[in-house]
Amino acid sequence: MTVRARIETKLMEALAPTRLDVIDESHLHAGHAGARPEGETHFRVKVTSAAFSGLGRVDRHRRVNALLAEELAGPVHALAIDARAPEEPGRP
């Protein structure tokens, strides 16, 4: 299973999002620290979930980071997160 697929699976199972985009941005970081030629090192996650209702930005990021702790300890060098509740304007 690819790193991207593992991220998607974990977030889908834990958050039941109404929207989830997992974007591999590794190609944008070629030659930078943590980049590998095969990619799958730098990701952007855009997730909308009712699980984030009532939580602030930091707590939302902590929740996503905790869910992806295994990936962040290994193959993922960088993770950009846009986590929103469905009722928020400008949802990802």
All heavy atoms as an XYZ file, in Angstrom:
701
protein
N       0.844     -1.182      0.000
C       0.000      0.000      0.000
C       0.887      1.242      0.000
O       1.867      1.299      0.731
C      -0.915     -0.014      1.228
C      -1.878      1.157      1.293
S      -2.939      1.203      2.769
C      -4.015     -0.159      2.479
N       0.548      2.224     -0.805
C       1.332      3.448     -0.867
C       1.129      4.267      0.406
O       0.156      4.079      1.143
C       0.923      4.305     -2.077
O      -0.426      4.747     -1.890
C       1.070      3.544     -3.384
N       2.030      5.187      0.640
C       1.910      6.083      1.789
C       0.619      6.893      1.654
O      -0.132      7.044      2.627
C       3.143      7.006      1.906
C       2.960      8.009      3.027
C       4.405      6.187      2.112
N       0.354      7.378      0.474
C      -0.875      8.161      0.244
C      -2.115      7.339      0.588
O      -3.029      7.824      1.257
C      -0.938      8.624     -1.207
C      -2.153      9.449     -1.513
C      -2.090      9.992     -2.953
N      -3.235     10.807     -3.205
C      -4.268     10.425     -3.968
N      -4.253      9.254     -4.569
N      -5.288     11.228     -4.143
N      -2.147      6.097      0.161
C      -3.294      5.229      0.450
C      -3.434      4.963      1.947
O      -4.554      4.930      2.473
C      -3.160      3.917     -0.308
N      -2.313      4.794      2.646
C      -2.374      4.588      4.105
C      -2.934      5.816      4.794
O      -3.755      5.707      5.714
C      -0.991      4.244      4.654
C      -0.544      2.848      4.301
C       0.598      2.315      5.157
N       1.601      3.273      5.570
C       2.844      3.328      5.097
N       3.231      2.497      4.156
N       3.702      4.199      5.561
N      -2.499      7.009      4.364
C      -3.006      8.252      4.946
C      -4.511      8.350      4.713
O      -5.280      8.636      5.641
C      -2.272      9.473      4.352
C      -0.812      9.496      4.829
C      -2.993     10.771      4.708
C       0.062     10.520      4.131
N      -4.946      8.113      3.487
C      -6.376      8.181      3.167
C      -7.184      7.195      4.010
O      -8.223      7.549      4.564
C      -6.602      7.890      1.686
C      -6.169      9.008      0.776
C      -6.287      8.647     -0.696
O      -6.397      7.443     -1.035
O      -6.269      9.580     -1.513
N      -6.715      5.969      4.115
C      -7.428      4.938      4.863
C      -7.562      5.316      6.329
O      -8.650      5.235      6.905
C      -6.709      3.580      4.724
O      -6.707      3.210      3.339
C      -7.391      2.499      5.542
N      -6.473      5.730      6.935
C      -6.508      6.084      8.354
C      -7.451      7.250      8.620
O      -8.228      7.226      9.584
C      -5.102      6.407      8.864
C      -4.243      5.178      9.018
C      -2.901      5.517      9.611
C      -2.098      4.241      9.840
N      -0.850      4.513     10.552
N      -7.392      8.283      7.785
C      -8.244      9.451      8.000
C      -9.711      9.126      7.725
O     -10.595      9.591      8.453
C      -7.765     10.626      7.154
C      -6.372     11.159      7.508
C      -5.984     12.313      6.590
C      -6.301     11.595      8.965
N      -9.984      8.321      6.702
C     -11.370      7.932      6.405
C     -11.961      7.134      7.570
O     -13.090      7.389      7.993
C     -11.433      7.107      5.121
C     -11.194      7.895      3.849
S     -12.440      9.147      3.508
C     -13.847      8.126      3.120
N     -11.216      6.182      8.071
C     -11.719      5.332      9.146
C     -11.918      6.097     10.453
O     -12.893      5.872     11.164
C     -10.776      4.155      9.366
C     -10.801      3.151      8.235
C      -9.790      2.028      8.385
O      -9.000      2.043      9.360
O      -9.791      1.136      7.517
N     -11.020      6.995     10.777
C     -11.081      7.689     12.062
C     -11.991      8.915     12.061
O     -12.588      9.240     13.085
C      -9.678      8.108     12.490
N     -12.095      9.595     10.910
C     -12.796     10.878     10.886
C     -14.091     10.883     10.079
O     -14.859     11.837     10.175
C     -11.862     11.963     10.335
C     -10.549     12.176     11.097
C      -9.667     13.153     10.358
C     -10.833     12.652     12.517
N     -14.330      9.867      9.278
C     -15.513      9.822      8.396
C     -15.741     11.181      7.729
O     -16.793     11.795      7.875
C     -16.742      9.384      9.179
N     -14.753     11.672      7.002
C     -14.856     13.015      6.432
C     -15.888     13.115      5.311
O     -16.162     12.155      4.610
C     -13.451     13.275      5.879
C     -12.896     11.925      5.610
C     -13.508     11.008      6.629
N     -16.433     14.322      5.178
C     -17.312     14.600      4.045
C     -16.486     14.977      2.829
O     -16.977     14.933      1.703
C     -18.305     15.725      4.376
O     -17.574     16.884      4.791
C     -19.259     15.293      5.487
N     -15.247     15.352      3.071
C     -14.306     15.632      1.991
C     -12.907     15.301      2.471
O     -12.533     15.600      3.599
C     -14.371     17.098      1.588
C     -13.366     17.408      0.494
C     -13.555     18.733     -0.138
N     -12.549     18.905     -1.179
C     -12.361     20.010     -1.825
N     -13.120     21.045     -1.580
N     -11.439     20.109     -2.746
N     -12.137     14.681      1.580
C     -10.749     14.356      1.897
C      -9.923     14.409      0.626
O     -10.220     13.720     -0.342
C     -10.637     12.957      2.521
C      -9.213     12.467      2.809
C      -8.502     13.374      3.810
C      -9.248     11.030      3.313
N      -8.906     15.240      0.642
C      -7.936     15.314     -0.443
C      -6.558     15.085      0.166
O      -6.161     15.801      1.088
C      -7.953     16.686     -1.128
C      -9.267     16.989     -1.809
O      -9.801     16.102     -2.492
O      -9.765     18.126     -1.651
N      -5.859     14.088     -0.336
C      -4.485     13.819      0.090
C      -3.623     14.024     -1.144
O      -3.725     13.273     -2.113
C      -4.328     12.398      0.655
C      -2.876     12.148      1.055
C      -5.252     12.190      1.846
N      -2.805     15.063     -1.102
C      -2.037     15.481     -2.268
C      -0.549     15.254     -2.009
O       0.003     15.765     -1.031
C      -2.300     16.970     -2.571
C      -3.811     17.194     -2.734
C      -1.527     17.438     -3.782
C      -4.279     18.545     -2.289
N       0.071     14.478     -2.880
C       1.511     14.238     -2.786
C       2.225     15.412     -3.455
O       2.142     15.598     -4.660
C       1.871     12.926     -3.474
C       3.335     12.547     -3.315
O       4.140     13.391     -2.867
O       3.675     11.402     -3.647
N       2.891     16.220     -2.655
C       3.613     17.392     -3.159
C       5.118     17.163     -3.175
O       5.902     18.111     -3.247
C       3.279     18.619     -2.305
C       1.821     19.022     -2.374
C       1.521     20.298     -1.615
O       2.293     20.656     -0.689
O       0.511     20.934     -1.942
N       5.531     15.918     -3.123
C       6.954     15.586     -3.043
C       7.749     16.171     -4.206
O       8.885     16.619     -4.021
C       7.135     14.072     -2.997
O       6.459     13.536     -1.879
N       7.162     16.177     -5.382
C       7.862     16.691     -6.566
C       8.245     18.161     -6.408
O       9.189     18.633     -7.026
C       7.022     16.484     -7.826
C       5.752     17.270     -7.820
N       4.648     16.893     -7.075
C       5.422     18.410     -8.456
C       3.690     17.785     -7.266
N       4.129     18.710     -8.098
N       7.520     18.890     -5.561
C       7.818     20.308     -5.333
C       9.029     20.498     -4.419
O       9.531     21.612     -4.279
C       6.607     21.011     -4.709
C       5.321     20.985     -5.521
C       4.174     21.581     -4.715
C       5.499     21.726     -6.837
N       9.468     19.422     -3.798
C      10.547     19.500     -2.811
C      11.782     18.699     -3.211
O      12.626     18.405     -2.367
C      10.017     19.022     -1.454
C       8.854     19.811     -0.980
N       8.977     21.000     -0.319
C       7.519     19.595     -1.143
C       7.770     21.483     -0.055
N       6.869     20.652     -0.550
N      11.888     18.351     -4.461
C      13.053     17.601     -4.945
C      14.330     18.363     -4.600
O      14.434     19.564     -4.824
C      12.948     17.386     -6.448
N      15.261     17.662     -4.009
C      16.528     18.277     -3.628
C      16.518     18.899     -2.245
O      17.561     19.294     -1.731
N      15.358     18.987     -1.605
C      15.262     19.563     -0.264
C      15.473     18.481      0.787
O      15.420     17.288      0.483
C      13.888     20.179     -0.035
C      13.598     21.335     -0.928
N      12.419     22.018     -0.887
C      14.310     21.942     -1.901
C      12.419     22.976     -1.787
N      13.559     22.947     -2.410
N      15.650     18.896      2.015
C      15.815     17.956      3.122
C      14.616     17.028      3.211
O      13.485     17.462      3.088
C      15.980     18.717      4.429
N      14.885     15.764      3.411
C      13.823     14.781      3.590
C      13.238     14.238      2.306
O      12.471     13.287      2.333
N      13.564     14.832      1.170
C      13.025     14.365     -0.111
C      13.753     13.104     -0.556
O      14.952     12.958     -0.355
C      13.160     15.459     -1.167
N      12.990     12.181     -1.138
C      13.561     10.970     -1.711
C      13.182     10.921     -3.185
O      12.102     11.387     -3.573
C      13.006      9.721     -1.005
C      13.470      9.575      0.429
C      13.045      8.229      1.026
N      11.649      7.903      0.788
C      10.644      8.194      1.615
N      10.886      8.836      2.732
N       9.406      7.849      1.319
N      14.011     10.358     -4.033
C      13.713     10.306     -5.467
C      12.375      9.639     -5.790
O      11.690     10.039     -6.724
C      14.869      9.514     -6.066
C      15.966      9.616     -5.068
C      15.308      9.779     -3.726
N      11.989      8.638     -5.002
C      10.732      7.934     -5.270
C       9.496      8.695     -4.783
O       8.370      8.291     -5.033
C      10.759      6.527     -4.661
C      10.830      6.486     -3.148
C      12.233      6.570     -2.557
O      13.203      6.882     -3.279
O      12.359      6.319     -1.350
N       9.689      9.810     -4.095
C       8.562     10.636     -3.645
C       7.913     10.123     -2.382
O       8.519      9.404     -1.595
N       6.653     10.499     -2.195
C       5.855     10.152     -1.026
C       6.512     10.585      0.285
O       6.550      9.843      1.257
C       5.512      8.666     -1.014
C       4.584      8.280     -2.146
C       3.734      7.087     -1.822
O       4.295      6.034     -1.476
O       2.498      7.222     -1.921
N       7.010     11.813      0.294
C       7.643     12.366      1.489
C       6.957     13.641      1.974
O       7.023     13.958      3.154
C       9.119     12.702      1.220
O       9.197     13.602      0.107
C       9.934     11.452      0.932
N       6.318     14.369      1.075
C       5.689     15.654      1.398
C       4.234     15.614      0.949
O       3.948     15.424     -0.235
C       6.407     16.792      0.684
C       7.818     17.002      1.134
N       8.840     16.113      0.838
C       8.383     18.002      1.858
C       9.972     16.572      1.369
N       9.722     17.706      1.987
N       3.329     15.821      1.904
C       1.905     15.733      1.603
C       1.148     16.953      2.097
O       1.540     17.594      3.072
C       1.285     14.488      2.251
C       1.697     13.202      1.600
C       2.829     12.530      2.023
C       0.961     12.673      0.564
C       3.217     11.341      1.423
C       1.338     11.486     -0.048
C       2.466     10.829      0.383
N       0.038     17.232      1.440
C      -0.935     18.228      1.876
C      -2.252     17.481      2.045
O      -2.691     16.773      1.150
C      -1.096     19.345      0.847
C      -2.131     20.389      1.235
C      -2.108     21.582      0.294
N      -0.781     22.179      0.221
C      -0.293     23.055      1.107
N      -1.032     23.433      2.126
N       0.925     23.547      0.954
N      -2.879     17.657      3.218
C      -4.155     17.023      3.513
C      -5.199     18.115      3.696
O      -5.006     19.042      4.487
C      -4.059     16.162      4.800
C      -5.428     15.695      5.247
C      -3.141     14.980      4.588
N      -6.292     17.998      2.959
C      -7.448     18.877      3.117
C      -8.601     17.985      3.538
O      -9.015     17.102      2.784
C      -7.777     19.579      1.801
C      -6.673     20.498      1.311
C      -7.056     21.143      0.001
C      -5.943     22.033     -0.514
N      -6.328     22.707     -1.765
N      -9.082     18.202      4.749
C     -10.101     17.311      5.294
C     -11.204     18.117      5.979
O     -10.934     19.043      6.726
C      -9.473     16.267      6.256
C      -8.726     16.923      7.394
C     -10.500     15.286      6.761
N     -12.444     17.740      5.671
C     -13.610     18.325      6.317
C     -14.326     17.198      7.044
O     -14.675     16.184      6.438
C     -14.556     18.951      5.284
O     -13.848     19.958      4.548
C     -15.765     19.587      5.959
N     -14.529     17.375      8.349
C     -15.148     16.327      9.152
C     -15.902     16.930     10.334
O     -15.429     17.884     10.964
C     -14.075     15.367      9.674
O     -14.634     14.440     10.577
N     -17.038     16.327     10.644
C     -17.798     16.737     11.822
C     -16.993     16.479     13.101
O     -17.243     17.108     14.132
C     -19.124     15.996     11.869
N     -16.014     15.601     13.030
C     -15.163     15.310     14.182
C     -14.383     16.548     14.636
O     -13.902     16.597     15.767
C     -14.204     14.177     13.853
N     -14.277     17.543     13.766
C     -13.542     18.757     14.106
C     -14.439     19.857     14.674
O     -13.941     20.910     15.087
C     -12.813     19.301     12.874
C     -11.753     18.379     12.347
C     -11.683     18.099     10.997
C     -10.818     17.794     13.185
C     -10.706     17.264     10.490
C      -9.831     16.951     12.692
C      -9.778     16.684     11.335
N     -15.730     19.657     14.698
C     -16.654     20.665     15.228
C     -16.313     20.971     16.679
O     -16.113     20.066     17.492
C     -18.099     20.174     15.125
O     -18.477     20.038     13.782
N     -16.209     22.244     16.977
C     -15.911     22.681     18.338
C     -14.440     22.654     18.704
O     -14.075     23.064     19.803
N     -13.586     22.178     17.806
C     -12.149     22.146     18.084
C     -11.454     23.318     17.397
O     -11.824     23.713     16.299
C     -11.523     20.849     17.560
C     -11.979     19.538     18.184
C     -11.269     18.373     17.507
C     -11.712     19.529     19.669
N     -10.440     23.835     18.048
C      -9.621     24.877     17.446
C      -8.631     24.276     16.456
O      -8.458     23.055     16.377
N      -7.968     25.145     15.731
C      -7.021     24.722     14.692
C      -5.921     23.816     15.233
O      -5.585     22.792     14.638
C      -6.432     25.967     14.026
C      -5.491     25.653     12.899
C      -5.077     26.950     12.172
N      -3.880     26.704     11.420
C      -2.686     27.209     11.704
N      -2.544     28.039     12.703
N      -1.648     26.928     10.968
N      -5.348     24.179     16.358
C      -4.246     23.399     16.929
C      -4.726     21.997     17.314
O      -4.044     21.003     17.029
C      -3.620     24.130     18.142
C      -2.619     23.241     18.871
C      -2.942     25.414     17.686
N      -5.900     21.896     17.935
C      -6.414     20.584     18.322
C      -6.749     19.725     17.107
O      -6.568     18.512     17.130
C      -7.644     20.726     19.212
C      -7.270     21.205     20.608
O      -6.160     20.869     21.076
O      -8.084     21.918     21.220
N      -7.209     20.334     16.035
C      -7.477     19.595     14.802
C      -6.188     19.028     14.224
O      -6.115     17.872     13.825
C      -8.148     20.504     13.769
C      -9.523     20.933     14.183
C     -10.066     21.975     13.244
N     -11.335     22.486     13.759
C     -12.125     23.288     13.112
N     -11.800     23.694     11.892
N     -13.250     23.696     13.644
N      -5.154     19.865     14.199
C      -3.851     19.421     13.688
C      -3.284     18.310     14.569
O      -2.727     17.335     14.054
C      -2.885     20.598     13.600
C      -3.139     21.483     12.433
N      -2.144     21.931     11.607
C      -4.286     22.009     11.933
C      -2.659     22.694     10.661
N      -3.966     22.748     10.844
N      -3.418     18.450     15.865
C      -2.927     17.413     16.779
C      -3.628     16.084     16.513
O      -3.002     15.025     16.550
C      -3.148     17.831     18.232
C      -2.171     18.866     18.709
C      -2.404     19.206     20.160
N      -1.432     20.187     20.603
C      -1.661     21.120     21.515
N      -2.833     21.177     22.117
N      -0.724     21.969     21.847
N      -4.922     16.155     16.255
C      -5.678     14.924     16.000
C      -5.190     14.243     14.721
O      -4.973     13.034     14.696
C      -7.167     15.242     15.905
C      -8.003     14.026     15.714
C      -9.296     14.109     16.445
N      -9.987     12.843     16.302
C     -11.279     12.712     16.290
N     -12.049     13.766     16.440
N     -11.832     11.532     16.162
N      -5.016     15.017     13.669
C      -4.516     14.444     12.408
C      -3.103     13.901     12.597
O      -2.790     12.792     12.163
C      -4.578     15.484     11.263
C      -3.866     14.970     10.015
C      -6.024     15.858     10.946
N      -2.252     14.662     13.250
C      -0.878     14.203     13.494
C      -0.854     12.920     14.314
O      -0.042     12.021     14.044
C      -0.065     15.295     14.186
C       0.337     16.401     13.250
O       0.533     16.186     12.060
N       0.460     17.612     13.770
N      -1.726     12.803     15.305
C      -1.778     11.588     16.122
C      -2.225     10.388     15.282
O      -1.673      9.288     15.410
C      -2.719     11.782     17.307
N      -3.195     10.602     14.411
C      -3.670      9.527     13.546
C      -2.587      9.044     12.576
O      -2.550      7.883     12.197
C      -4.900      9.971     12.756
C      -6.174     10.177     13.576
C      -7.231     10.900     12.753
C      -6.691      8.838     14.077
N      -1.712      9.970     12.187
C      -0.677      9.660     11.204
C       0.720      9.569     11.826
O       1.725      9.713     11.134
C      -0.695     10.710     10.087
C      -2.030     10.851      9.347
C      -1.953     11.963      8.318
C      -2.435      9.533      8.714
N       0.779      9.305     13.118
C       2.061      9.272     13.830
C       3.042      8.292     13.212
O       4.243      8.586     13.101
C       1.827      8.942     15.301
N       2.562      7.144     12.797
C       3.447      6.132     12.204
C       4.075      6.643     10.910
O       5.274      6.482     10.680
C       2.663      4.852     11.931
C       3.501      3.723     11.409
C       2.685      2.457     11.163
O       1.538      2.369     11.622
O       3.213      1.556     10.499
N       3.278      7.275     10.073
C       3.789      7.817      8.808
C       4.743      8.980      9.052
O       5.771      9.107      8.377
C       2.627      8.263      7.918
C       1.830      7.120      7.320
C       0.962      6.374      8.336
O       0.597      6.953      9.378
O       0.663      5.200      8.082
N       4.420      9.824     10.022
C       5.277     10.970     10.321
C       6.602     10.545     10.946
O       7.603     11.253     10.835
C       4.539     11.956     11.239
C       3.377     12.683     10.568
C       2.525     13.405     11.605
C       3.877     13.655      9.517
N       6.627      9.386     11.577
C       7.862      8.875     12.168
C       8.734      8.186     11.127
O       9.899      7.911     11.383
C       7.545      7.893     13.289
N       8.168      7.919      9.978
C       8.905      7.179      8.964
C       8.982      7.886      7.638
O       9.757      8.828      7.488
N       8.161      7.499      6.688
C       8.343      7.978      5.321
C       7.943      9.432      5.068
O       8.446     10.046      4.144
C       7.475      7.033      4.486
C       6.404      6.581      5.422
C       7.083      6.509      6.766
N       7.057      9.992      5.887
C       6.581     11.353      5.627
C       7.485     12.363      6.319
O       7.667     12.330      7.534
C       5.113     11.535      6.081
C       4.669     12.981      5.900
C       4.203     10.598      5.295
N       8.047     13.261      5.530
C       8.927     14.296      6.057
C       8.144     15.552      6.429
O       8.482     16.234      7.389
C      10.004     14.633      5.023
C      10.899     15.747      5.427
N      11.869     15.603      6.403
C      10.975     17.030      5.008
C      12.501     16.755      6.560
N      11.977     17.634      5.727
N       7.108     15.869      5.653
C       6.343     17.091      5.889
C       4.873     16.851      5.576
O       4.529     16.174      4.612
C       6.879     18.227      5.027
N       4.015     17.448      6.423
C       2.574     17.309      6.244
C       1.922     18.666      6.481
O       1.994     19.211      7.583
C       2.018     16.277      7.236
C       0.526     16.029      7.202
C       0.130     15.380      5.878
C       0.110     15.146      8.371
N       1.289     19.205      5.436
C       0.511     20.444      5.562
C      -0.939     20.025      5.765
O      -1.445     19.149      5.059
C       0.657     21.287      4.305
N      -1.612     20.656      6.732
C      -2.967     20.239      7.086
C      -3.931     21.412      6.996
O      -3.682     22.480      7.559
C      -3.000     19.677      8.527
C      -2.046     18.503      8.674
C      -4.427     19.291      8.918
C      -1.811     18.081     10.121
N      -5.052     21.182      6.311
C      -6.185     22.106      6.316
C      -7.363     21.282      6.809
O      -7.926     20.476      6.069
C      -6.452     22.653      4.913
C      -7.538     23.717      4.897
O      -8.222     23.899      5.933
O      -7.722     24.353      3.858
N      -7.685     21.407      8.099
C      -8.737     20.608      8.730
C      -9.866     21.532      9.156
O      -9.637     22.480      9.910
C      -8.172     19.859      9.932
N     -11.072     21.234      8.663
C     -12.216     22.089      8.949
C     -13.442     21.265      9.320
O     -13.546     20.108      8.965
C     -12.549     22.947      7.741
C     -11.406     23.867      7.359
C     -11.727     24.653      6.125
N     -10.552     25.368      5.667
C     -10.506     26.672      5.511
N     -11.554     27.407      5.754
N      -9.395     27.239      5.077
N     -14.373     21.927      9.990
C     -15.679     21.337     10.287
C     -16.623     21.705      9.133
O     -16.430     22.726      8.470
C     -16.202     21.880     11.610
N     -17.645     20.889      8.894
C     -18.546     21.140      7.753
C     -19.254     22.493      7.806
O     -19.563     23.063      6.759
C     -19.580     20.004      7.867
C     -18.922     18.956      8.660
C     -17.965     19.645      9.584
N     -19.489     23.006      8.976
C     -20.240     24.262      9.101
C     -19.382     25.507      8.840
O     -19.899     26.618      8.794
C     -20.890     24.363     10.486
C     -19.927     24.406     11.658
C     -19.512     23.048     12.206
O     -19.803     22.003     11.578
O     -18.859     23.033     13.257
N     -18.094     25.339      8.656
C     -17.217     26.481      8.443
C     -17.242     26.960      7.002
O     -17.210     26.137      6.074
C     -15.773     26.105      8.787
C     -15.538     25.920     10.245
C     -14.100     25.605     10.508
O     -13.280     26.536     10.450
O     -13.803     24.437     10.757
N     -17.250     28.256      6.807
C     -17.151     28.772      5.426
C     -15.752     28.511      4.875
O     -14.791     28.407      5.636
C     -17.404     30.267      5.584
C     -17.098     30.582      7.008
C     -17.353     29.309      7.784
N     -15.657     28.380      3.582
C     -14.362     28.172      2.943
C     -13.789     26.808      3.196
O     -12.572     26.638      3.216
N     -14.670     25.813      3.370
C     -14.194     24.443      3.601
C     -13.262     24.028      2.481
O     -13.427     24.456      1.349
C     -15.348     23.449      3.630
C     -16.377     23.724      4.652
C     -17.384     22.616      4.630
N     -18.098     22.583      3.370
C     -19.363     22.260      3.248
N     -20.053     21.937      4.296
N     -19.956     22.244      2.074
N     -12.300     23.139      2.823
C     -11.421     22.643      1.751
C     -12.187     21.754      0.796
O     -13.194     21.204      1.116
C     -10.362     21.848      2.504
C     -10.903     21.568      3.850
C     -11.961     22.599      4.116
